[in-house]
């Protein structure tokens, strides 16, 4: 028997709400969860590496951070494994978030992609300039997309 896969995009501002929602769906569907965090300030060092697991380099050559901190994401994944009793795989990728999520969904034959939609002022400006991850996925995927609304706390 093949286990279904749910791919979820993890972003620092929306991770708790989005990951909790995705974990509930994974538990109900007896699916595994693939948590994907994408750093859009970095790009793959080898443009032909479609796996997303290879070395990355910063877009800004003056910026150098050799190690991506996965500890918070791994801690959340460990909590989800225990609380929801599901299998969780964590992937930290570089590049465009929407394209990275689409690639992981295709590679894992996902049955669902879960992303957050934040409604803060910065989110509106970014979406207006670049388009939102959720919008790109809804228009370029055959896999169902679940968009979780996430409210940002106002100062």
LUMVEXLO-868818 format. One record per residue: residue in one letter; x, y, z of N, C-alpha, C, O, CB in turn; residue number from 1. Coordinates in steps of 0.2 Angstrom, whole numbers, plus 2048, in hexadecimal, padded with zeros to 3 digits. Each point is the difference from the previous one (the first is absolute). Glycine has a CB too. Example, Ala and Ser with C-alpha at 12.3 -4.5 7.8 and 13.67 -1.06 7.14 Angstrom:
<atoms>
(atom "A",(842,7E4,827),(7FC,806,800),(804,806,800),(805,7FF,803),(7F2,7FB,803),1);
(atom "S",(807,80B,7F6),(804,806,801),(7FC,805,803),(803,806,801),(803,7F7,7F5),2);
</atoms>
This chain:
<atoms>
(atom "X",(804,7FA,800),(7FC,806,800),(804,806,800),(805,801,804),(7F2,7F9,802),1);
(atom "X",(808,80B,7F6),(804,806,7FF),(7FD,805,805),(7FA,801,800),(809,7FD,7F4),2);
(atom "X",(801,806,80F),(7FE,805,805),(7FF,807,7FC),(805,801,7FC),(800,7F9,80E),3);
(atom "X",(7F6,809,7F6),(7FF,807,7FD),(805,805,804),(802,7FF,805),(7F2,7FE,7F8),4);
(atom "X",(80D,808,7FF),(805,805,802),(7FC,807,800),(7FD,802,7FB),(80D,7F7,801),5);
(atom "X",(7F7,80B,809),(7FE,807,800),(806,804,801),(804,7FF,804),(7F1,7FE,801),6);
(atom "X",(80C,808,7F6),(805,805,800),(7FE,806,803),(7FA,803,7FF),(80B,7F8,7F7),7);
(atom "X",(7FF,808,80F),(7FE,806,803),(805,805,800),(806,7FE,802),(7F2,7FC,806),8);
(atom "X",(807,80C,7F6),(805,805,800),(800,803,807),(7FB,802,803),(803,801,7F1),9);
(atom "X",(808,7FE,80F),(802,803,807),(803,806,7FF),(805,801,7FD),(7FC,7F4,808),10);
(atom "X",(7FC,810,7FD),(803,807,800),(800,802,808),(7FB,7FF,804),(801,804,7F0),11);
(atom "X",(809,801,80E),(801,802,806),(7FA,804,803),(7FE,7FF,806),(80E,801,7F8),12);
(atom "X",(7F1,804,7FF),(7FA,804,802),(7FA,7FB,801),(7FB,802,804),(80A,809,7F7),13);
(atom "X",(7FA,7F0,801),(7FA,7FC,800),(800,7F9,802),(7FC,7FC,800),(801,80C,7F7),14);
(atom "X",(809,7F6,80B),(802,7F9,800),(7FB,7FC,805),(7FE,7FB,7FF),(80E,808,7FF),15);
(atom "X",(7F3,800,808),(7FC,7FC,805),(7F9,7FF,7FE),(7FE,7FA,800),(809,80B,809),16);
(atom "X",(7F6,800,7F5),(7F9,7FF,7FD),(7FF,7FB,7FA),(7FC,7FC,800),(802,80F,805),17);
(atom "X",(807,7F6,7F6),(800,7FC,7FA),(802,7F9,802),(7FC,7FC,7FD),(806,80F,7FC),18);
(atom "X",(803,7F4,80A),(802,7F9,802),(7FB,7FC,804),(7FF,7FB,7FF),(80D,80A,800),19);
(atom "X",(7F1,7FF,806),(7FB,7FC,804),(7FA,7FE,7FC),(7FE,7FB,800),(806,80C,809),20);
(atom "X",(7FA,7FD,7F2),(7FB,7FF,7FC),(801,7FA,7FB),(7FD,7FB,7FF),(800,811,801),21);
(atom "X",(809,7F4,7FD),(803,7FB,7FC),(800,7F9,803),(7FF,7FB,7FE),(807,80E,7FB),22);
(atom "X",(7FD,7F8,80E),(801,7F9,804),(7F9,7FD,801),(7FF,7FA,800),(80B,80B,805),23);
(atom "X",(7F1,7FF,7FC),(7F9,7FE,802),(7FD,7FC,7F9),(7FE,7FB,801),(800,80E,808),24);
(atom "X",(803,7FA,7F2),(7FE,7FD,7F9),(804,7F9,7FF),(7FD,7FB,7FE),(800,810,7FD),25);
(atom "X",(80A,7F5,807),(804,7FA,7FF),(7FE,7FB,804),(7FF,7FA,7FE),(80A,80D,7FF),26);
(atom "X",(7F5,7FA,80A),(7FE,7FB,804),(7F9,7FD,7FE),(7FF,7FA,800),(807,80C,809),27);
(atom "X",(7F6,7FF,7F5),(7F9,7FD,7FE),(800,7FC,7F9),(7FD,7FB,7FF),(7FE,80F,806),28);
(atom "X",(80A,7F7,7F7),(801,7FD,7FA),(805,7FA,800),(801,7FD,7FB),(7FC,80E,7FF),29);
(atom "X",(806,7F4,80C),(806,7FC,801),(805,801,7FB),(803,7FB,7FD),(7F5,7FC,807),30);
(atom "X",(80A,80F,7FB),(805,802,7FB),(806,802,804),(800,802,805),(7F7,802,7F3),31);
(atom "X",(80F,7FC,804),(806,803,802),(800,807,7FF),(7FD,802,7FB),(809,7F3,804),32);
(atom "X",(7FE,80F,805),(800,807,7FF),(807,802,7FE),(805,7FE,803),(7F2,804,805),33);
(atom "X",(80A,802,7F2),(807,802,7FE),(7FF,808,801),(7FD,803,7FD),(805,7F3,7FB),34);
(atom "X",(802,80C,80D),(801,807,802),(805,803,7FC),(806,7FE,800),(7F6,800,80C),35);
(atom "X",(803,807,7F0),(805,804,7FC),(800,807,802),(7FB,804,800),(802,7F4,7F6),36);
(atom "X",(809,80A,80C),(802,807,801),(805,802,7FA),(805,7FD,7FF),(7F9,802,80E),37);
(atom "X",(800,807,7F0),(804,802,7FA),(803,807,802),(7FC,804,802),(7FC,7F5,7F6),38);
(atom "X",(80E,807,807),(804,807,801),(800,803,7F9),(804,7FE,7FC),(803,7FE,80F),39);
(atom "X",(7F5,809,7F4),(801,804,7FA),(805,805,7FF),(801,803,7FB),(7F3,7FB,805),40);
(atom "X",(810,802,805),(806,804,800),(806,7FC,7FD),(806,803,800),(7F6,805,80A),41);
(atom "X",(803,7F2,7F5),(806,7FB,7FE),(7FD,7FD,7F9),(7FA,7FF,7FF),(80B,7FF,80D),42);
(atom "X",(800,7FF,7F1),(7FF,7FD,7FA),(804,7F9,800),(805,800,803),(7F8,80B,7F6),43);
(atom "X",(801,7F0,803),(804,7FA,800),(807,802,7FD),(800,803,7FB),(7F5,7F5,804),44);
(atom "X",(810,805,803),(807,801,7FE),(800,7FD,7F9),(804,802,7FB),(801,7FE,810),45);
(atom "X",(7F8,7FA,7F4),(800,7FD,7F9),(7F9,800,7FE),(7FB,7FD,802),(80E,7FB,801),46);
(atom "X",(7F6,80D,7F7),(7F9,801,7FE),(7FD,7FA,7FD),(7FA,7FF,7FF),(809,80C,7FE),47);
(atom "X",(801,7EF,801),(7FD,7FA,7FD),(7FE,7FB,806),(7FD,7FB,7FE),(80A,807,7F8),48);
(atom "X",(7FA,800,810),(7FE,7FB,806),(7F9,802,801),(7FE,804,804),(80E,7FC,801),49);
(atom "X",(7F0,7FB,7F9),(7F9,801,801),(7FD,7FD,807),(7FB,801,802),(804,7FE,7F1),50);
(atom "X",(806,7FE,810),(7FE,7FD,806),(7FF,805,806),(7FB,7FE,804),(80B,7F8,7F9),51);
(atom "X",(7FD,80F,803),(7FF,805,805),(804,7FF,806),(7FF,804,805),(7F6,7FE,7F6),52);
(atom "X",(80F,7F9,805),(803,7FE,806),(808,801,800),(803,7FF,804),(7F4,7F8,7FD),53);
(atom "X",(80B,80C,7F9),(807,802,7FF),(802,806,804),(7FC,804,803),(803,7F6,7F2),54);
(atom "X",(807,808,80A),(803,807,802),(7FC,806,7FE),(7FE,7FF,7FA),(80D,7FB,807),55);
(atom "X",(7F5,80B,802),(7FD,806,7FE),(805,806,801),(804,7FF,804),(7F0,7FD,7FF),56);
(atom "X",(80A,809,7FA),(804,806,800),(7FC,806,801),(7FA,800,7FD),(80F,7FB,7FC),57);
(atom "X",(7F9,80B,80B),(7FB,805,800),(800,804,7FA),(804,800,7FC),(7FF,801,810),58);
(atom "X",(7F7,802,7F3),(7FF,805,7FA),(805,806,800),(803,802,7FB),(7F1,7FA,805),59);
(atom "X",(80D,806,806),(804,806,802),(807,7FD,801),(801,7FD,805),(7F6,80B,7FF),60);
(atom "X",(80E,7FA,7F8),(807,7FD,801),(803,802,806),(805,7FD,802),(7FC,802,7F2),61);
(atom "X",(7FD,807,80F),(803,803,806),(7FD,7FC,806),(803,801,806),(7FF,80A,7F4),62);
(atom "X",(7F9,7F2,805),(7FD,7FC,806),(803,7F9,800),(800,7FD,7FB),(7F5,80A,804),63);
(atom "X",(80D,7F7,807),(802,7F9,800),(7FE,7FD,807),(802,802,805),(808,801,7F4),64);
(atom "X",(7F2,7F8,806),(7FD,7FC,805),(800,7F8,7FE),(7FC,7FE,7FC),(7FD,80C,808),65);
(atom "X",(80C,7F3,7FE),(802,7F9,7FE),(7FB,7FB,802),(7FF,7FB,7FD),(80D,808,803),66);
(atom "X",(7F1,7FE,806),(7FB,7FB,803),(7F9,803,801),(800,805,803),(80A,7F6,803),67);
(atom "X",(7F1,802,7F8),(7F9,802,801),(7FE,7FD,806),(801,7FA,801),(7FD,807,7F3),68);
(atom "X",(7FF,803,811),(7FE,7FD,806),(7FA,7FC,7FF),(7FA,803,7FF),(80B,807,807),69);
(atom "X",(7FB,7F0,7FB),(7FA,7FC,800),(7FD,7FE,806),(7FB,7FC,801),(80A,7FF,7F5),70);
(atom "X",(7FE,807,810),(7FF,7FD,807),(7F8,802,801),(7FD,7FB,803),(80F,807,801),71);
(atom "X",(7F2,804,7FB),(7F9,801,802),(7FB,7FC,7FC),(7FB,7FD,802),(808,80F,801),72);
(atom "X",(7FE,7F3,7F6),(7FC,7FC,7FC),(800,7F9,802),(7FB,7FD,800),(807,80B,7F7),73);
(atom "X",(804,7F5,80B),(801,7F9,802),(7FC,7FF,806),(7FD,7FB,801),(80E,804,7F9),74);
(atom "X",(7F5,806,80B),(7FD,800,806),(7F8,7FF,7FF),(7FD,7FC,803),(80D,80B,803),75);
(atom "X",(7F4,7FD,7F6),(7F9,800,7FE),(7FE,7FA,7FD),(7FB,7FD,801),(805,80F,7FD),76);
(atom "X",(804,7F1,7FD),(7FF,7FA,7FD),(800,7FA,805),(7FB,7FC,800),(80A,808,7F6),77);
(atom "X",(7FF,7FC,80F),(800,7FB,805),(7FA,801,805),(7FD,7FA,801),(80F,806,7FF),78);
(atom "X",(7F1,806,801),(7FA,800,804),(7FA,7FE,7FC),(7FC,7FC,803),(809,80E,802),79);
(atom "X",(7FB,7F7,7F4),(7FB,7FD,7FC),(800,7F9,800),(7FB,7FD,800),(805,80D,7F9),80);
(atom "X",(806,7F3,806),(800,7F9,800),(7FD,7FD,806),(7FD,7FB,800),(80E,805,7F9),81);
(atom "X",(7F7,803,80D),(7FD,7FD,806),(7F9,802,801),(7FC,7FB,802),(80F,806,803),82);
(atom "X",(7F3,805,7FA),(7F9,802,802),(7FB,7FD,7FB),(7FA,7FE,802),(80A,80D,802),83);
(atom "X",(7FD,7F5,7F5),(7FC,7FE,7FB),(801,7F9,7FE),(7FC,7FD,7FC),(803,80E,800),84);
(atom "X",(806,7F2,807),(802,7F9,7FE),(800,7FF,7F8),(7FD,7FB,7FE),(7FE,801,80D),85);
(atom "X",(809,808,7F2),(801,800,7F9),(808,800,7FE),(804,801,804),(7F1,805,7FA),86);
(atom "X",(80C,7F7,7FC),(807,801,7FE),(801,807,7FD),(7FC,802,7FC),(804,7F1,801),87);
(atom "X",(806,810,805),(801,807,7FD),(807,800,7FE),(805,7FE,803),(7F3,807,805),88);
(atom "X",(809,7FD,7F2),(806,801,7FC),(801,808,800),(7FC,803,7FE),(804,7F1,7FB),89);
(atom "X",(806,80E,808),(802,807,800),(805,801,7FA),(805,7FD,7FF),(7F9,805,80D),90);
(atom "X",(800,803,7F0),(805,802,7FA),(801,808,801),(7FB,804,800),(801,7F2,7F8),91);
(atom "X",(80A,80C,808),(802,807,7FF),(803,801,7F9),(805,7FE,7FF),(7FC,803,80E),92);
(atom "X",(7FB,803,7EF),(802,801,7F9),(802,808,7FF),(7FF,804,805),(7FA,7F2,7F8),93);
(atom "X",(809,80B,7FD),(802,807,7FE),(7FC,802,7FA),(7FF,7FB,7FC),(80D,804,809),94);
(atom "X",(7F3,807,7FA),(7FD,802,7F9),(7F9,803,801),(7FF,803,806),(808,7F4,7F5),95);
(atom "X",(7F5,808,800),(7F9,803,800),(7FC,7FB,804),(7FF,7FA,7FE),(803,80C,7F7),96);
(atom "X",(7FA,7FD,810),(7FC,7FB,804),(7FB,7FC,7FC),(7FF,7FA,802),(803,80E,808),97);
(atom "X",(7FA,7FC,7F2),(7FB,7FC,7FC),(803,7FB,7FC),(7FD,7FA,800),(7FC,810,800),98);
(atom "X",(80C,7F7,7FC),(803,7FB,7FC),(803,7FA,804),(800,7FB,7FE),(802,80E,7FA),99);
(atom "X",(801,7F9,80E),(803,7FB,804),(7FA,7FB,803),(801,7FA,7FF),(809,80E,804),100);
(atom "X",(7F1,7FB,7FF),(7FA,7FC,802),(7FD,7FC,7FB),(7FF,7FA,801),(7FF,80E,808),101);
(atom "X",(802,7FB,7F1),(7FD,7FC,7FA),(805,7FA,7FE),(7FD,7FA,7FF),(7FD,810,7FD),102);
(atom "X",(80C,7F7,805),(805,7FB,7FE),(800,7FA,805),(800,7FA,7FE),(807,80F,7FD),103);
(atom "X",(7F8,7F9,80C),(800,7FB,805),(7F9,7FC,7FF),(800,7FA,801),(807,80D,807),104);
(atom "X",(7F4,7FC,7F7),(7F9,7FD,7FF),(801,7FB,7FA),(7FD,7FB,801),(7FD,80F,804),105);
(atom "X",(809,7F8,7F6),(800,7FC,7FA),(805,7FA,802),(7FE,7FA,7FE),(800,80F,7FA),106);
(atom "X",(808,7F8,80B),(804,7FB,802),(7FD,7FB,804),(802,7FA,800),(807,80E,7FF),107);
(atom "X",(7F3,7FA,806),(7FD,7FB,805),(7F9,7FE,7FE),(7FD,7FC,804),(80A,80A,805),108);
(atom "X",(7F7,7FC,7F1),(7F9,7FE,7FE),(7FB,802,805),(7FB,7FC,802),(809,7FA,7F8),109);
(atom "X",(7FC,810,809),(7FC,803,805),(7F9,800,7FE),(7FE,801,7FA),(80B,806,80A),110);
(atom "X",(7F2,7F7,801),(7F9,801,7FF),(7FD,807,802),(7FB,801,7FF),(805,7F2,803),111);
(atom "X",(804,811,801),(7FE,806,803),(806,805,801),(805,7FD,803),(7F1,7FE,802),112);
(atom "X",(80A,80B,7FA),(805,805,802),(7FC,805,804),(7FB,802,7FF),(80C,7FD,7F6),113);
(atom "X",(7FD,802,811),(7FD,805,805),(805,806,801),(806,7FF,801),(7F4,7F7,805),114);
(atom "X",(803,810,7F9),(804,806,801),(7FC,805,804),(7FA,7FF,801),(80C,7FF,7F4),115);
(atom "X",(7FD,807,80E),(7FD,805,803),(7FF,806,7FC),(804,801,7FB),(801,7FB,810),116);
(atom "X",(7F6,808,7F7),(7FF,806,7FD),(800,806,805),(7FB,800,804),(7FF,7FA,7F2),117);
(atom "X",(80B,80A,80B),(800,805,805),(7FD,806,7FD),(800,802,7FA),(80A,7F9,80B),118);
(atom "X",(7F3,809,800),(7FC,806,7FD),(803,806,803),(7FD,805,800),(7F9,7F4,800),119);
(atom "X",(811,807,802),(803,806,803),(802,805,7FA),(7FF,7FE,7FA),(805,7FB,80F),120);
(atom "X",(7FE,80D,7F9),(801,805,7FA),(806,7FE,7FC),(800,801,7FA),(7FC,808,80E),121);
(atom "X",(809,7F4,7FB),(806,7FE,7FC),(7FE,7FA,7FB),(802,800,7FA),(805,803,80F),122);
(atom "X",(7F4,7F9,7F9),(7FE,7FA,7FB),(7FC,803,7FA),(801,7FE,7FB),(7FE,7FB,80F),123);
(atom "X",(7FD,80D,7F7),(7FD,803,7FB),(804,803,7FB),(7FF,7FF,7FA),(7F8,803,80D),124);
(atom "X",(80F,801,7FB),(804,803,7FC),(804,7FB,7FC),(801,801,7FA),(800,809,80D),125);
(atom "X",(802,7F1,7FC),(803,7FB,7FD),(7FC,7FC,7FB),(802,7FF,7FA),(805,7FF,810),126);
(atom "X",(7F3,800,7F7),(7FC,7FD,7FC),(7FE,804,7FA),(800,7FE,7FA),(7FB,7FC,80F),127);
(atom "X",(804,80D,7F8),(7FF,804,7FA),(806,801,7FB),(7FF,800,7FA),(7F9,806,80E),128);
(atom "X",(80E,7FA,7FB),(806,800,7FC),(802,7F9,7FD),(802,800,7FA),(802,80A,80D),129);
(atom "X",(7FC,7F1,7FD),(802,7FA,7FD),(7FB,7FA,7FF),(801,7FB,7FD),(809,808,809),130);
(atom "X",(7F0,7FE,7FD),(7FB,7FB,800),(801,7FC,806),(805,7FF,803),(7FA,801,7F1),131);
(atom "X",(7FB,7FD,80F),(801,7FC,806),(801,7F9,7FE),(7FF,7FD,7FA),(7F9,80A,80C),132);
(atom "X",(80B,7F5,7FF),(802,7F9,7FF),(7F9,7FC,7FF),(800,7FC,7FB),(80B,805,80C),133);
(atom "X",(7F0,801,7FD),(7FA,7FC,7FF),(7FD,801,7F9),(7FD,7FC,7FD),(801,806,80F),134);
(atom "X",(802,804,7F2),(7FD,802,7F9),(804,7FC,7FB),(7FD,7FE,7FB),(7FF,80E,809),135);
(atom "X",(80A,7F4,7FC),(804,7FD,7FB),(7FE,7F8,800),(7FF,7FD,7FB),(80B,80C,806),136);
(atom "X",(7F6,7F4,805),(7FF,7F9,800),(7F9,7FF,7FE),(7FF,7FB,7FC),(808,804,80D),137);
(atom "X",(7F4,805,7F8),(7F9,7FF,7FE),(7FF,800,7F9),(7FC,7FD,7FD),(800,808,80D),138);
(atom "X",(809,7FF,7F2),(7FF,800,7F9),(805,7FC,7FC),(7FF,7FF,7FA),(7FD,80C,808),139);
(atom "X",(808,7F1,802),(805,7FC,7FC),(801,7F9,803),(804,7FC,7FE),(802,80E,800),140);
(atom "X",(7F5,7F4,806),(800,7F9,803),(7FA,7FC,7FE),(7FA,803,800),(80D,801,809),141);
(atom "X",(7F9,7F6,7F6),(7FB,7FC,800),(7FE,7FD,807),(7FA,7FD,801),(809,800,7F3),142);
(atom "X",(801,803,810),(7FF,7FE,807),(7FC,805,804),(801,806,7FF),(80A,7F4,801),143);
(atom "X",(7F0,804,804),(7FC,804,804),(805,805,804),(805,7FD,803),(7F1,7FB,7FD),144);
(atom "X",(808,80E,801),(803,805,805),(7FC,802,805),(7FA,802,7FF),(80D,802,7F7),145);
(atom "X",(7FB,7FB,810),(7FD,803,806),(803,806,803),(806,800,801),(7F6,7F4,802),146);
(atom "X",(801,812,7FC),(803,806,803),(7FD,801,807),(7FA,801,801),(807,804,7F3),147);
(atom "X",(804,7FC,810),(7FE,801,807),(800,807,802),(806,803,800),(7FE,7F2,803),148);
(atom "X",(7F7,80F,7FE),(801,807,802),(803,801,807),(7FF,7FD,805),(7F7,806,7F4),149);
(atom "X",(80F,801,807),(804,802,806),(800,807,801),(802,804,7FC),(805,7F2,802),150);
(atom "X",(7F7,80C,808),(800,807,802),(806,802,803),(803,7FC,805),(7F1,804,7FD),151);
(atom "X",(80F,805,7FC),(806,803,803),(7FE,805,806),(7FC,804,7FF),(80B,7FA,7F6),152);
(atom "X",(7FD,801,810),(7FE,804,806),(802,807,7FE),(806,801,7FE),(7FC,7F6,80A),153);
(atom "X",(7FA,80E,7FA),(802,807,7FE),(803,803,806),(7FE,7FF,806),(7F9,802,7F2),154);
(atom "X",(80F,803,807),(803,803,806),(7FB,805,804),(802,803,805),(809,7FC,7F5),155);
</atoms>
